[in-house]
Amino acid sequence: MRSLVGAGAGLGMAVLAGLVTAAPAQYRPPAHTQPAPLVGNASPGEVALLAELGTSIERDRSATEELAEHRRLDTALAQLRPGRHGVVEAFVVVAALDSDAVFGREAREAGRVLTRRYAAAGHSIVLAGSDGSAPSTLPMGSLQNIGIALARIAELMGKEDVLVLYTTSHGAPFGVVYNDGDHGFGAMSPTRLWSILQQLGIENRLLLISACYSGVFVPMLASDTTAILTASSSDRTSFGCRADSDWTFFGDAMINHALRQPQPLATAAAAAGTLIGGWEAHGTLTPSQPQTSIGAKTAWLATLEAHLPAATPMVGRPAVTALNRP
């Protein structure tokens, strides 16, 4: 009997030792395992209408989680500072609308690059889920949070100031998609984004939209005082949105390469387009045809780019390496 007890104790100690020395479980961001609720049987026209209304559906979130999200957003908004009267300044909003980690990683670095390029410290906010390493400490890129962030920015901007908005997510012919794991679902159409910006009186704007079919935003959002750059034309997909990547093709080419350089926006857009075209040719992919529209009255652009900072090193794995991964 003693020997059995001794053996059991020894086995128990060995198991305990294994538990103590085992590596901690790797964090896994929220996964998409369920279809979007209520729209699975909707017609394309009905889905497009939901996108135009900015419809979003939240489900299965605890009250504790909702409170924590409210606090994260409140903290981020409290850090924003008003612009200086009469001085053209940039206000940066970056949003990852999907919880796949590639978008969280891209949004964080886009926030850093755009804030530095346009001297927007104290004027920038990043809305994003996890970067894949741990739960996010940032407010999430939900449609509601984007609207709230833009409304607060509008309160702090002067008429002379400029909104720099970067969104990254999956896209569809009706607009960009919001999807936070199995908890949040929605879509935002060009009409919906245009309506928000018009209601808030934000006229000077640099819009960068990284998503499939994102060229659909150009006709509605283009104006004399707007510069808009998209990852694709309205009828093409873009590439690089694997969850385990560090960048989408557009994010890598535009943010990680072109906008790190002290060069004008138009030059940067052309350089990014050439780079993307080369990657697509290498992978024998159908060209995504990134779009660029820079309005005739974007004098604010020359002001913001008069003293661009020196180039910074690229970060992360190149987006094109996704073509070589199984």
QUIPESUL-V514215 format. One line per field, one symbol per residue. ss: DSSP state (2 for helix, 1 for strand, 0 for the rest). phi: phi as a letter, one per 30 degrees, with the letter a starting at -180 (. if undefined). burial: b if it has 9 or more other C-alpha atoms within 8 Angstrom, else e. Layout:
# QUIPESUL-V514215
ss: ???
phi: ???
burial: ???
This chain:
# QUIPESUL-V514215
ss: 02222222222222222222200000000000000000000002222222220001110000222222222222222200000000000111111101002222222222222222200000011110000000000000002222222222222200000111111100110011111100011111022222222222000011111100022222222000011111000000000000000000222222222222000022222222222222222200000000111100002222220000000000000022222200
phi: .dddddddddddddddddddcddddddbdecccbdddicecddedddddddddidbbcbhcddddddddeddddddddddbddceicdbcbcbcbcdbdededddddddddddddddchceibbbccaddcjcaedccddddddddddddddeddcdcdddbdccbbbadbbeckcccachccbblabcedddeddddddiccdaccbbcadidddddedcdadcccbbbdaddbbdcbjcdecdcbdedddddddcdddddbdedddddddddddeddddechcdedhecbbcddccdeddddcdbddddcddbidedddddccd
burial: eeeeeeeeeeeeeeeeeeeeeeeeeeeebbeeeeeeeeeeebeeeebbebbbbbbbeeeeeeeeebeebbebbeebbeebeebeeeebbbbbbbbbbbbbbbbbbbbbebbebbbbbbebeebbbbbbbbbbebbbebbbbbbebbbebbbbbbebbbebbbbbbbbbbbbbbbbbbbbbbbbbbbbbbbebbbebbbebebbbbbbbbbbbbbbbbbebbbebbbbbbbbbbbbbbbbbbeeebbbbbbbbbbbbbbbbbbbeeeebbebbbebbbebbbeeeeeebbbbbbbbeebebeeebbeebeeeeeeeeeebbebeeee
